């Protein structure tokens, strides 16, 4: 069985699917747990790490492209996250959600099953509406755009790869078309 990394569009069910895959395979699931590990390892406030999350502004991306030697707090946090992700993966099979784990583990020479989850707009709007507890479609669409943009920028900033590019994944699953259960089955089967 392999280490499974999940990347996902906001509202595609990454957390729900990842949790269930881990449960069915009887392995650990890591998401927000990584934040706690990074906080312990780096001595950086956990709230600060959570607030920096998976986001990088356009300005930060441009500055890094122009002056790649710049090193700031986000770089420090990411280096600590990388260390935690690699330590977690070395313990054995698990599911890791987000945080560029696919590229981090590939660069560390660890074998992974890299999965990207996406869904159609209607499915995502419904799911994000449930997550946010609102039916305000404008607010939901704004949250989806912002979160996807943040994840894309973060991934590009730290990996120099394109988030959602099929070349970085073994599986790309449309959770809207397939449904969560079918996606869970496919991931579990592929992991075995």
GUNUZA-157489 format. One line per field, with one value per residue: residue number from 1; residue in three letters; x, y, z of N, C-alpha, C, O in turn. Coordinates in Angstrom, 1 decimal, m for minus. Example, Ala and Ser with C-alpha at 12.3 -4.5 7.8 and 13.67 -1.06 7.14 Angstrom:
% GUNUZA-157489
num	c(1 2)
residu	c(ala ser)
nx	c(13.2 12.8)
ny	c(m5.7 m2.2)
nz	c(7.8 7.1)
cax	c(12.3 13.7)
cay	c(m4.5 m1.1)
caz	c(7.8 7.1)
cx	c(13.2 12.9)
cy	c(m3.3 0.0)
cz	c(7.8 7.9)
ox	c(14.2 13.4)
oy	c(m3.3 1.1)
oz	c(8.5 8.0)
% end
This chain:
% GUNUZA-157489
num	c(1 2 3 4 5 6 7 8 9 10 11 12 13 14 15 16 17 18 19 20 21 22 23 24 25 26 27 28 29 30 31 32 33 34 35 36 37 38 39 40 41 42 43 44 45 46 47 48 49 50 51 52 53 54 55 56 57 58 59 60 61 62 63 64 65 66 67 68 69 70 71 72 73 74 75 76 77 78 79 80 81 82 83 84 85 86 87 88 89 90 91 92 93 94 95 96 97 98 99 100 101 102 103 104 105 106 107 108 109 110 111 112 113 114 115 116 117 118 119 120 121 122 123 124 125 126 127 128 129 130 131 132 133 134 135 136 137 138 139 140 141 142 143 144 145 146 147 148 149 150 151 152 153 154 155 156 157 158 159 160 161 162 163 164 165 166 167 168 169 170 171 172 173 174 175 176 177 178 179 180 181 182 183 184 185 186 187 188 189 190 191 192)
residu	c(unk unk unk unk unk unk unk unk unk unk unk unk unk unk unk unk unk unk unk unk unk unk unk unk unk unk unk unk unk unk unk unk unk unk unk unk unk unk unk unk unk unk unk unk unk unk unk unk unk unk unk unk unk unk unk unk unk unk unk unk unk unk unk unk unk unk unk unk unk unk unk unk unk unk unk unk unk unk unk unk unk unk unk unk unk unk unk unk unk unk unk unk unk unk unk unk unk unk unk unk unk unk unk unk unk unk unk unk unk unk unk unk unk unk unk unk unk unk unk unk unk unk unk unk unk unk unk unk unk unk unk unk unk unk unk unk unk unk unk unk unk unk unk unk unk unk unk unk unk unk unk unk unk unk unk unk unk unk unk unk unk unk unk unk unk unk unk unk unk unk unk unk unk unk unk unk unk unk unk unk unk unk unk unk unk unk unk unk unk unk unk unk)
nx	c(0.8 0.4 1.6 m0.8 m1.5 m3.6 m4.8 m6.9 m9.8 m11.6 m14.4 m14.7 m14.7 m12.4 m11.5 m13.5 m13.5 m10.8 m10.7 m12.4 m11.2 m8.8 m9.9 m11.1 m8.9 m7.5 m5.5 m3.5 m4.9 m4.0 m4.3 m5.1 m3.6 m1.0 m0.4 m0.3 2.0 3.9 3.9 4.9 7.4 8.7 8.4 6.9 3.9 0.9 m1.5 m0.7 0.5 m1.8 m3.2 m1.6 m1.8 m2.6 m1.9 m0.6 0.1 m0.4 1.5 3.5 4.3 5.3 7.4 9.0 9.6 11.2 13.2 14.5 16.0 14.9 13.7 11.3 8.9 6.9 8.3 9.9 7.9 6.9 9.2 9.4 6.9 7.4 9.3 7.8 5.9 7.4 8.5 6.1 5.3 7.4 6.8 5.0 2.2 m0.3 m2.8 m2.4 m3.5 m3.4 m1.0 1.1 2.1 2.4 4.5 6.5 7.0 7.7 10.1 11.5 11.9 10.0 7.6 4.4 0.8 m0.7 m3.4 m5.8 m8.6 m11.6 m14.5 m17.7 m19.1 m21.7 m21.9 m19.8 m20.6 m22.9 m21.7 m19.8 m21.6 m22.9 m20.7 m20.1 m22.5 m24.5 m26.7 m26.2 m25.3 m23.4 m21.6 m20.7 m19.5 m17.5 m15.9 m15.1 m13.6 m11.5 m10.3 m9.5 m7.7 m5.8 m4.8 m3.7 m1.8 m0.1 0.8 2.2 4.1 5.7 6.4 7.0 5.5 2.4 m0.6 m3.1 m2.3 m2.3 0.1 1.3 m0.1 m1.4 m4.0 m6.9 m9.9 m13.3 m15.4 m18.0 m19.2 m18.7 m19.3 m18.8 m18.5 m17.8 m15.4 m13.9 m13.8 m12.3 m9.9 m9.0 m8.8 m6.8 m4.7 m4.0)
ny	c(m1.2 2.3 5.7 8.1 11.1 13.9 16.3 19.1 20.8 23.5 22.5 20.1 17.9 16.9 16.6 15.1 12.8 12.0 11.4 9.2 7.4 6.9 5.7 3.4 2.0 1.7 3.4 6.3 9.7 12.9 16.3 19.1 18.4 18.5 21.2 21.5 19.9 21.3 23.6 22.8 21.9 24.1 26.2 28.3 30.3 28.5 29.5 31.5 30.0 28.6 30.7 31.5 29.4 27.8 29.8 32.3 35.5 37.3 39.3 38.4 36.1 37.2 38.7 36.6 35.3 37.2 37.7 35.1 34.4 35.5 35.2 34.5 34.5 32.8 31.0 29.8 28.6 26.8 25.2 23.9 22.6 20.8 19.1 17.9 16.6 14.8 13.3 12.2 10.6 8.8 7.1 5.3 4.0 6.4 9.0 12.2 15.4 18.1 20.8 20.6 18.1 16.0 16.8 17.4 14.9 13.4 14.7 13.9 11.3 9.3 6.8 7.4 7.7 9.9 12.0 14.1 15.9 17.1 19.0 19.7 23.0 23.4 21.2 21.9 24.4 23.7 22.1 23.8 25.8 24.3 23.9 26.6 27.3 28.8 30.1 32.0 32.6 34.3 34.9 32.3 31.6 33.5 32.6 30.1 30.9 32.4 30.6 28.5 30.0 30.8 28.3 27.4 29.4 29.1 26.4 26.7 28.6 27.3 24.9 25.2 24.1 23.4 23.7 21.2 20.1 17.4 16.0 15.8 14.0 10.7 9.9 11.6 12.7 13.3 14.4 15.3 14.1 11.4 10.9 10.7 8.2 6.4 7.5 7.2 4.4 3.9 5.2 3.7 1.1 1.6 2.3 m0.1)
nz	c(0.0 m0.6 0.1 0.1 m1.6 m1.6 m3.6 m4.2 m5.6 m4.2 m2.5 m3.7 m2.2 m0.8 1.9 3.1 1.4 1.7 4.4 4.6 2.9 4.3 6.6 5.5 4.6 6.8 7.8 8.7 8.5 7.4 7.8 9.0 11.1 10.3 10.6 13.4 13.9 12.5 13.9 16.4 15.7 14.5 16.2 15.6 15.9 16.1 15.2 13.4 11.4 10.5 9.5 7.4 5.8 2.8 0.9 m1.2 m2.2 m5.4 m5.7 m4.0 m5.4 m7.8 m6.8 m5.8 m8.2 m9.4 m7.6 m6.5 m4.3 m2.1 1.2 3.4 6.1 5.2 3.6 5.6 7.1 5.2 4.8 7.3 7.2 5.1 6.2 8.3 6.8 5.3 7.4 8.5 6.3 6.1 8.1 7.2 5.2 4.5 4.3 2.9 2.9 0.7 0.9 m0.9 m0.8 m2.7 m4.5 m2.7 m1.5 m3.7 m4.4 m2.2 m2.8 m2.2 m2.6 m4.0 m4.3 m6.2 m6.1 m7.7 m7.0 m8.4 m9.4 m11.0 m11.4 m10.2 m8.4 m6.7 m5.7 m4.3 m2.3 m1.0 m0.1 1.8 3.6 4.3 5.3 4.0 1.4 m0.4 m3.4 m4.8 m2.7 m2.2 m4.7 m4.8 m2.6 m3.5 m5.8 m4.6 m2.8 m4.5 m6.1 m4.2 m3.4 m5.9 m6.3 m4.1 m4.5 m6.9 m6.2 m4.3 m5.5 m8.2 m10.1 m12.0 m10.4 m10.4 m12.8 m15.0 m15.2 m12.8 m11.2 m10.4 m10.5 m11.6 m10.5 m11.0 m8.8 m8.7 m10.9 m10.5 m7.9 m4.3 m3.1 m5.1 m6.0 m3.6 m3.6 m5.9 m5.3 m3.1 m4.2 m6.1 m4.4 m3.3)
cax	c(0.0 1.2 1.2 m1.8 m1.6 m4.8 m5.0 m8.4 m10.5 m12.5 m15.8 m14.7 m14.8 m11.2 m11.4 m14.5 m13.0 m9.6 m11.0 m13.0 m10.2 m7.9 m10.7 m11.3 m7.6 m7.0 m4.2 m3.7 m5.2 m3.3 m4.7 m4.8 m2.6 0.3 m0.2 0.2 3.3 4.8 4.0 5.8 8.8 9.3 8.2 6.0 2.6 0.0 m2.5 0.0 0.6 m3.1 m3.7 m0.9 m2.4 m2.2 m2.1 0.5 m0.5 0.2 2.7 4.6 4.7 6.1 8.7 9.8 10.1 12.2 14.3 14.3 16.7 14.2 13.3 10.5 8.2 6.2 9.3 10.3 6.8 6.9 10.3 9.0 5.8 8.0 10.0 6.8 5.2 8.4 8.5 4.9 5.3 8.4 6.3 4.2 1.1 m1.2 m3.4 m2.0 m4.3 m2.9 0.3 2.1 2.7 2.7 5.8 7.4 7.3 8.4 11.4 12.2 12.1 9.1 6.6 3.1 m0.3 m1.1 m4.8 m6.4 m10.1 m12.2 m15.9 m18.3 m19.5 m22.9 m21.5 m18.9 m21.4 m23.7 m20.9 m19.3 m22.7 m23.1 m19.6 m20.2 m23.8 m25.2 m27.2 m25.8 m24.4 m22.3 m20.6 m20.1 m18.6 m16.3 m15.1 m14.5 m12.5 m10.4 m9.6 m8.7 m6.6 m4.8 m4.2 m2.9 m0.6 0.7 1.4 3.1 5.1 6.6 6.8 7.3 4.6 1.1 m1.6 m4.1 m1.8 m2.4 1.4 1.7 m1.0 m1.7 m5.4 m7.7 m11.3 m14.4 m16.2 m19.3 m19.8 m18.5 m19.8 m17.8 m18.4 m17.1 m14.0 m13.3 m13.5 m11.2 m8.6 m8.7 m8.3 m5.5 m3.7 m3.7)
cay	c(0.0 3.5 6.9 8.8 12.5 14.4 17.8 19.3 22.1 23.8 22.0 18.8 16.9 16.4 16.2 13.9 11.6 11.6 10.8 7.9 6.5 6.5 4.8 2.1 1.4 1.5 4.2 7.7 10.8 14.1 17.6 20.2 17.8 19.0 22.5 21.3 19.4 22.4 24.6 22.2 21.8 25.4 27.2 29.4 30.2 27.7 30.4 32.2 29.0 28.3 31.9 31.6 28.3 27.5 31.0 33.2 36.6 37.5 40.1 37.5 35.2 38.0 39.0 35.4 35.0 38.1 37.5 33.8 34.2 36.1 34.1 35.1 33.7 31.7 30.0 29.1 27.7 25.7 24.2 23.1 21.7 19.8 18.2 17.2 15.7 13.7 12.4 11.4 9.6 7.7 6.1 4.3 4.4 7.4 10.0 13.5 16.3 19.4 21.2 20.3 16.8 15.2 17.2 17.2 13.4 13.0 15.2 13.1 9.9 8.4 6.4 7.9 7.7 11.3 12.2 15.4 15.9 18.3 18.8 20.8 24.2 23.1 20.4 22.7 25.5 23.0 21.6 25.0 26.4 23.5 24.2 27.9 27.5 29.9 29.8 33.2 32.1 35.2 34.6 31.0 31.6 34.3 31.8 29.1 31.5 32.9 29.4 27.9 30.9 30.7 26.9 27.4 30.3 28.4 25.3 27.2 29.4 26.4 23.7 25.6 23.3 23.9 23.0 20.6 19.6 16.0 15.4 15.7 13.1 9.4 9.9 12.8 12.2 14.3 13.9 15.6 13.1 10.0 10.8 10.5 6.8 5.8 8.1 6.5 3.0 4.0 5.5 2.5 0.1 2.0 2.3 m1.5)
caz	c(0.0 m0.8 0.7 m0.8 m1.5 m2.2 m3.9 m4.5 m5.7 m3.0 m2.7 m4.4 m1.2 m0.5 3.3 3.3 0.7 2.3 5.7 4.4 2.3 5.4 7.4 4.9 4.4 8.2 7.8 9.2 7.7 7.9 7.2 10.0 12.0 9.8 11.2 14.7 13.8 12.1 15.0 17.4 15.1 14.1 17.3 15.1 16.5 15.3 14.5 12.3 10.4 10.0 8.8 6.2 5.1 1.4 0.2 m1.6 m3.0 m6.7 m5.5 m3.5 m6.5 m8.7 m6.1 m5.7 m9.5 m9.7 m6.6 m5.9 m3.1 m1.0 2.1 4.4 7.1 4.5 3.2 6.8 7.5 4.3 5.1 8.5 6.8 4.3 7.2 9.0 5.8 5.0 8.6 8.5 5.2 6.4 9.1 6.5 4.4 5.1 3.4 3.3 2.2 0.4 1.4 m1.9 m0.4 m3.9 m5.0 m1.5 m1.3 m4.9 m4.3 m1.2 m3.3 m1.6 m3.6 m3.6 m5.2 m6.1 m6.6 m7.8 m7.0 m9.0 m9.6 m11.8 m10.6 m9.4 m7.2 m5.7 m5.1 m3.3 m1.2 m0.3 0.6 3.1 4.4 4.8 5.9 3.3 0.1 m1.2 m4.5 m5.0 m1.7 m2.4 m5.9 m4.4 m1.7 m4.4 m6.6 m3.7 m2.2 m5.6 m6.5 m3.1 m3.5 m7.1 m6.1 m3.1 m5.1 m7.9 m5.5 m3.6 m6.3 m9.6 m10.9 m12.1 m9.6 m11.2 m14.1 m14.9 m15.1 m11.4 m10.5 m11.0 m10.7 m11.5 m10.3 m11.0 m7.7 m9.1 m11.9 m10.0 m6.5 m3.3 m2.8 m6.3 m5.9 m2.5 m4.0 m6.9 m4.6 m2.3 m5.1 m6.7 m3.3 m3.0)
cx	c(0.9 0.7 0.3 m1.7 m2.9 m4.7 m6.4 m8.8 m11.4 m13.9 m15.9 m14.7 m13.5 m11.1 m12.3 m14.0 m11.7 m9.8 m11.5 m12.0 m9.3 m8.6 m10.8 m10.0 m6.9 m5.6 m4.6 m4.1 m4.7 m3.8 m4.3 m3.8 m1.2 0.6 0.3 1.6 4.3 5.0 5.0 7.2 9.5 9.3 7.4 4.6 1.6 m1.0 m2.0 0.1 m0.7 m3.5 m2.9 m1.3 m1.8 m2.5 m0.8 m0.1 0.2 1.5 3.8 5.1 5.6 7.5 9.6 10.4 11.3 13.5 14.2 15.0 16.0 13.6 12.5 9.8 7.5 7.1 9.7 9.2 6.7 8.0 10.0 7.9 6.4 8.6 8.9 6.1 6.2 8.4 7.3 4.9 6.3 7.9 5.4 3.0 0.2 m1.8 m3.0 m2.8 m3.6 m1.4 1.4 2.8 3.1 4.2 6.8 7.9 8.1 9.9 12.2 12.4 11.2 8.0 5.2 2.1 m0.9 m2.4 m5.2 m7.9 m10.7 m13.7 m16.5 m18.8 m20.7 m22.6 m20.7 m19.7 m22.3 m22.9 m20.3 m20.4 m23.0 m21.9 m19.7 m21.5 m24.6 m25.7 m26.9 m24.8 m23.3 m21.2 m19.9 m19.1 m17.3 m15.4 m14.4 m13.3 m11.3 m9.6 m8.8 m7.5 m5.5 m4.1 m3.2 m1.7 0.4 1.5 2.5 4.3 6.2 7.1 7.3 6.5 3.2 0.1 m2.7 m3.6 m1.7 m1.0 1.9 0.9 m1.1 m3.2 m6.0 m9.2 m12.3 m15.4 m17.7 m20.0 m19.7 m19.2 m18.7 m17.5 m17.5 m15.6 m13.3 m12.9 m12.3 m9.9 m8.1 m8.1 m6.9 m4.3 m3.2 m2.8)
cy	c(1.2 4.6 7.6 10.3 13.0 15.9 17.9 20.7 22.3 23.4 20.7 17.7 16.2 15.9 15.0 12.7 11.1 10.9 9.4 6.9 6.0 5.5 3.4 1.3 1.2 2.2 5.6 8.7 12.1 15.3 18.7 19.7 18.3 20.3 22.4 20.8 20.4 23.4 24.1 22.2 23.1 26.4 28.4 29.2 29.5 28.5 31.1 31.2 28.7 29.5 32.0 30.5 28.0 28.7 31.8 34.3 36.6 38.3 39.3 36.6 35.9 38.3 37.8 35.1 35.9 37.9 36.2 33.5 34.8 35.0 34.8 34.1 32.5 30.6 29.2 28.1 26.5 24.7 23.3 22.1 20.5 18.7 17.3 16.2 14.5 12.7 11.6 10.3 8.5 6.7 5.0 4.8 5.3 8.2 11.4 14.5 17.7 19.5 20.8 18.9 15.9 15.5 17.0 15.8 12.9 13.4 14.4 11.7 8.9 8.1 6.8 7.6 9.1 11.5 13.6 15.2 17.2 18.0 20.0 21.9 24.0 22.3 21.1 23.7 24.9 22.7 22.8 25.7 25.7 23.8 25.6 28.2 28.7 29.4 31.0 32.8 33.0 35.0 33.3 31.0 32.4 33.4 30.7 29.7 31.9 31.6 28.7 28.7 30.8 29.3 26.9 28.2 29.6 27.3 25.7 27.9 28.4 25.3 24.1 24.7 23.9 23.1 22.5 20.1 18.1 15.3 15.1 14.6 11.8 9.3 11.3 12.4 13.4 13.8 14.3 14.6 11.7 9.8 10.4 9.0 6.1 6.3 7.4 5.1 3.0 4.2 4.3 1.4 0.4 2.0 0.9 m2.1)
cz	c(0.0 0.1 m0.3 m0.5 m2.2 m2.4 m4.4 m4.7 m4.5 m3.3 m3.4 m3.4 m0.7 0.9 3.6 2.7 1.4 3.6 5.6 3.8 3.4 6.3 6.8 4.8 5.8 8.3 8.3 8.1 8.3 7.1 8.1 11.0 11.6 10.4 12.6 14.8 13.4 13.2 16.1 16.9 15.0 15.3 16.8 15.6 15.5 14.5 13.3 11.1 9.7 9.1 7.5 5.3 3.8 0.6 0.0 m2.5 m4.4 m6.6 m5.0 m4.6 m7.5 m8.1 m6.1 m7.1 m9.9 m8.9 m5.9 m4.6 m1.9 m0.1 3.2 5.3 6.4 4.1 4.5 7.2 6.5 4.5 6.3 8.1 6.0 5.2 7.9 8.0 5.5 6.2 8.7 7.5 5.4 7.4 8.4 5.8 5.2 4.0 3.9 2.3 2.0 0.8 0.4 m1.6 m1.6 m4.4 m3.9 m1.4 m2.6 m4.9 m3.2 m1.6 m2.7 m2.6 m3.1 m4.7 m5.1 m6.8 m6.6 m7.9 m7.5 m9.1 m10.5 m10.8 m9.7 m8.2 m6.2 m5.0 m4.0 m2.1 m0.3 0.4 1.9 4.1 5.1 5.5 5.3 1.9 m0.9 m2.2 m4.8 m4.0 m1.8 m3.6 m5.5 m3.5 m2.5 m5.2 m5.7 m3.2 m3.3 m6.0 m5.4 m3.2 m4.8 m6.9 m5.1 m3.7 m6.1 m7.2 m4.9 m4.5 m7.7 m10.6 m11.0 m11.4 m10.6 m12.6 m14.0 m14.8 m13.7 m10.6 m11.2 m11.3 m10.7 m11.5 m10.2 m10.0 m7.9 m10.0 m11.3 m8.7 m5.6 m3.2 m3.9 m6.2 m4.8 m2.9 m5.0 m6.3 m3.8 m3.1 m5.7 m5.7 m3.0 m4.1)
ox	c(2.0 m0.3 0.6 m1.9 m3.2 m4.4 m7.0 m8.2 m11.8 m14.5 m17.0 m14.7 m13.6 m10.6 m11.9 m14.0 m11.6 m9.1 m11.1 m12.0 m9.0 m8.0 m10.5 m10.0 m5.8 m4.6 m5.7 m3.7 m4.8 m3.8 m3.1 m3.1 m0.3 1.8 1.3 2.4 5.4 6.1 5.8 8.1 10.7 10.0 7.3 4.1 1.6 m1.4 m2.6 m0.1 m0.8 m4.2 m3.4 m1.2 m0.5 m3.2 0.0 m0.8 1.3 2.5 5.0 6.3 6.7 8.5 10.8 11.6 12.2 14.6 13.7 14.7 16.4 13.2 13.1 10.2 7.5 6.8 9.9 9.5 6.5 7.8 10.3 7.9 6.0 8.5 9.1 5.9 5.7 8.5 7.4 4.5 6.0 8.4 5.2 2.8 m0.1 m1.5 m3.2 m2.7 m3.2 m0.6 2.6 3.9 4.1 4.9 8.0 9.1 8.9 10.8 13.5 13.0 11.5 7.5 4.8 2.4 m1.4 m2.6 m4.9 m8.4 m10.2 m14.1 m15.9 m18.9 m20.7 m23.1 m21.0 m19.6 m22.4 m23.3 m20.3 m20.2 m23.3 m22.2 m19.3 m21.7 m25.2 m25.2 m27.4 m23.6 m22.2 m20.0 m18.7 m18.0 m16.2 m14.1 m13.2 m12.2 m10.1 m8.4 m7.7 m6.5 m4.3 m2.8 m2.1 m0.6 1.6 2.7 3.6 5.5 7.4 8.2 7.9 6.9 2.9 0.0 m3.2 m4.4 m1.1 m0.9 2.8 1.1 m0.9 m3.5 m5.6 m9.6 m12.1 m16.3 m18.6 m21.1 m20.7 m19.6 m17.7 m16.3 m16.6 m14.7 m12.1 m11.8 m11.5 m8.9 m6.9 m7.1 m6.1 m3.2 m2.1 m2.4)
oy	c(1.2 4.6 7.7 10.7 12.5 16.6 17.0 21.6 21.3 23.7 20.2 16.5 15.1 14.8 14.1 11.6 9.9 9.9 8.5 5.7 4.8 4.5 2.4 0.1 0.6 1.6 6.0 8.5 12.4 15.3 19.2 20.5 18.4 20.6 23.1 21.2 20.5 23.8 24.8 22.6 23.3 27.4 29.4 28.1 29.7 28.2 31.3 31.6 28.6 29.3 32.5 30.6 27.9 28.6 31.9 33.9 36.1 38.0 39.4 36.3 35.4 38.2 37.9 34.6 35.5 38.0 36.2 32.6 34.6 33.9 35.7 32.9 31.4 29.4 27.9 27.0 25.4 23.5 22.1 21.0 19.4 17.5 16.1 15.0 13.4 11.5 10.4 9.1 7.3 5.6 4.0 6.1 5.1 8.0 11.7 14.3 18.3 18.6 20.6 18.6 15.2 14.6 16.6 15.6 12.0 12.6 14.3 10.9 7.7 9.0 6.6 7.3 9.5 11.1 14.4 14.5 18.3 16.8 21.0 21.7 24.4 22.6 21.0 23.9 25.4 23.0 22.8 26.3 26.3 24.0 25.7 29.3 29.5 28.4 31.0 32.6 32.5 35.0 33.2 30.5 32.0 33.5 30.4 29.2 31.6 31.7 28.3 28.2 30.7 29.3 26.4 27.8 29.7 27.1 25.2 27.7 28.7 24.7 23.2 24.6 24.8 21.9 23.2 19.6 17.6 14.2 14.3 14.4 11.6 8.6 12.1 11.8 14.3 12.9 13.6 14.2 10.9 8.7 9.8 8.6 5.3 5.5 7.0 4.6 2.1 3.6 4.0 0.8 m0.5 1.7 0.7 m3.2)
oz	c(0.6 0.7 m1.5 0.6 m3.3 m1.4 m4.9 m4.2 m3.9 m4.4 m3.7 m3.9 m0.2 1.2 4.2 3.3 1.6 3.9 6.3 4.1 3.5 6.7 7.5 4.8 5.9 8.8 8.4 7.0 9.5 5.9 8.1 11.6 12.4 10.8 13.0 15.6 14.0 13.4 16.6 17.7 15.2 15.2 17.6 15.7 14.3 13.4 12.3 10.0 8.5 8.1 6.5 4.0 3.6 m0.4 0.9 m3.5 m4.6 m7.2 m5.5 m4.6 m7.9 m8.7 m6.3 m7.2 m10.5 m9.4 m4.7 m3.9 m0.7 m0.6 3.9 5.2 6.9 4.1 4.4 7.6 6.9 4.4 6.3 8.5 6.2 5.0 8.0 8.4 5.4 6.0 9.1 7.8 5.1 7.5 9.0 5.7 6.4 2.8 5.0 1.1 2.9 0.9 0.9 m2.0 m1.5 m4.6 m4.1 m1.3 m2.4 m5.2 m3.3 m0.8 m2.7 m3.3 m1.9 m5.8 m4.1 m8.0 m5.7 m8.8 m7.1 m9.0 m10.6 m9.6 m8.6 m7.1 m5.0 m3.8 m2.9 m0.9 0.9 1.5 2.9 5.3 6.3 6.2 6.0 1.4 m2.0 m1.9 m5.1 m4.3 m1.7 m3.5 m6.0 m3.7 m2.3 m5.2 m6.1 m3.3 m3.1 m6.3 m5.8 m3.1 m4.7 m7.2 m5.4 m3.5 m6.1 m7.7 m5.0 m4.1 m8.4 m11.7 m10.3 m11.6 m11.4 m13.4 m13.1 m14.3 m13.5 m9.4 m12.4 m12.2 m9.8 m12.5 m9.4 m10.2 m7.3 m9.7 m11.4 m8.3 m6.0 m3.1 m3.6 m6.5 m4.9 m2.6 m4.9 m6.6 m3.8 m2.8 m5.8 m6.0 m2.5 m4.0)
% end
